[in-house]
Amino acid sequence: MTIAENLRHVRARMAEAARRAQRSPDEITLVAVSKTKPLALIAETAAAGQVDFGENRVEELWLKAEAAAAAGLDPIRWHAIGTIQSRKAKLALGPPALESQPGKGAVCLIHAVDRPKIAQRLSRLAAENNRSLDVLLEVNVSGEVTKQGFSPNSLVDALPALLDLPALRYCGLMTMAPYVNDAEIVRPLFRQLRCLLQDLQHTYPPAQFPQATWQHLSMGMTGDFEVAIEEGATIVRVGTAIFGHREYE
């Protein structure tokens, strides 16, 4: 199947999952995870109507963003979906080469703010550059030691301090579920994240805390995005089902 055919198939599956949950497919954003994929495949995917692309490493994201801008691939919305190391936090603001190009000098959403230290650093860097950043807070709902993110309890404890940071807008929550053969196994984890988001919407309502919109749940990948949509995902991150299996050096 071609990239365009893969993309249509994924979107059809998303729409069917949304209908099962009595939701509108328009509520859900598909992020095509293009890590390790060349610009030619990104261009092919964009030509098929895909707008949102996600990269795990900020260095790779901005190399591709610069190349895409030079190639005239507009509009593309870039998502930083991987863990951000403290020493590379400045890259989340975008490379100098794109700062003079409106709309191209920043990611549209940072998905994986996984600890207070990186939130503090991102806020400081953004404030120094008269910027604000839209972010999601990563929650390790599975409790896996190999996964990054706040535990649900530690997030609740950290939120008062996080909400005091001046240059971050908290747009919702993100999680990575365990890789399993049966997506039903991870359904309770997606449901737990949705319930946590609802609790935050009640405790920190946007009307009183405008720096926290709590509008997004970024959860679900190739193996489980349909279950994630049924449990309330507003963003799904899909790579393999669009681009095929990755080849790593």
Rosetta blueprint (number, residue, H / E / L):
1 M L
2 T L
3 I H
4 A H
5 E H
6 N H
7 L H
8 R H
9 H H
10 V H
11 R H
12 A H
13 R H
14 M H
15 A H
16 E H
17 A H
18 A H
19 R H
20 R H
21 A L
22 Q L
23 R L
24 S L
25 P H
26 D H
27 E H
28 I L
29 T E
30 L E
31 V E
32 A E
33 V E
34 S L
35 K L
36 T L
37 K L
38 P L
39 L H
40 A H
41 L H
42 I H
43 A H
44 E H
45 T H
46 A H
47 A H
48 A L
49 G L
50 Q L
51 V L
52 D E
53 F E
54 G E
55 E E
56 N L
57 R L
58 V H
59 E H
60 E H
61 L H
62 W H
63 L H
64 K H
65 A H
66 E H
67 A H
68 A H
69 A H
70 A H
71 A L
72 G L
73 L L
74 D L
75 P L
76 I L
77 R E
78 W E
79 H E
80 A E
81 I L
82 G L
83 T L
84 I L
85 Q L
86 S H
87 R H
88 K H
89 A H
90 K H
91 L H
92 A H
93 L H
94 G L
95 P L
96 P H
97 A H
98 L H
99 E L
100 S L
101 Q L
102 P L
103 G L
104 K L
105 G L
106 A L
107 V L
108 C L
109 L E
110 I E
111 H E
112 A E
113 V E
114 D L
115 R L
116 P H
117 K H
118 I H
119 A H
120 Q H
121 R H
122 L H
123 S H
124 R H
125 L H
126 A H
127 A H
128 E H
129 N L
130 N L
131 R L
132 S L
133 L E
134 D E
135 V E
136 L E
137 L E
138 E E
139 V E
140 N L
141 V L
142 S L
143 G L
144 E L
145 V L
146 T L
147 K L
148 Q L
149 G L
150 F E
151 S L
152 P H
153 N H
154 S H
155 L H
156 V H
157 D H
158 A H
159 L H
160 P H
161 A H
162 L H
163 L H
164 D L
165 L L
166 P L
167 A L
168 L E
169 R E
170 Y E
171 C E
172 G E
173 L E
174 M E
175 T L
176 M L
177 A L
178 P L
179 Y L
180 V L
181 N L
182 D L
183 A H
184 E H
185 I H
186 V H
187 R H
188 P H
189 L H
190 F H
191 R H
192 Q H
193 L H
194 R H
195 C H
196 L H
197 L H
198 Q H
199 D H
200 L H
201 Q H
202 H H
203 T H
204 Y L
205 P L
206 P L
207 A L
208 Q L
209 F L
210 P L
211 Q L
212 A E
213 T E
214 W E
215 Q E
216 H E
217 L E
218 S E
219 M L
220 G L
221 M L
222 T L
223 G L
224 D L
225 F H
226 E H
227 V H
228 A H
229 I H
230 E H
231 E L
232 G L
233 A L
234 T L
235 I E
236 V E
237 R E
238 V E
239 G L
240 T H
241 A H
242 I H
243 F H
244 G L
245 H L
246 R L
247 E L
248 Y L
249 E L
